[in-house]
Amino acid sequence: LEFRVCSSDLMLLYFTGSRAAVVENYRSILFFSDEMLRLTGKNTRLTIKGKGLSIEYYDRDNLRVTGQIVSVEFGVL
């Protein structure tokens, strides 16, 4: 099962169930722990909360986080 969410600043978020997500077009990683990942986009902050979170890979434009994803929140910078 895959869900796609797009915010107004073109940060793209793709879910594969509740165990993995790929974020495209993020600008920076603000915070990371095994329970929370916080990213910024052009005008948006993205927070992913969960359990056992792990960044599987990241590069300049894409990031994949795995673990038990519990919630996702977009906020305006």
Salt bridges, closest charged atoms under 4 A:
GLU2 OE2 - ARG4 NH2 3.05
GLU56 OE2 - ARG64 NE 2.97
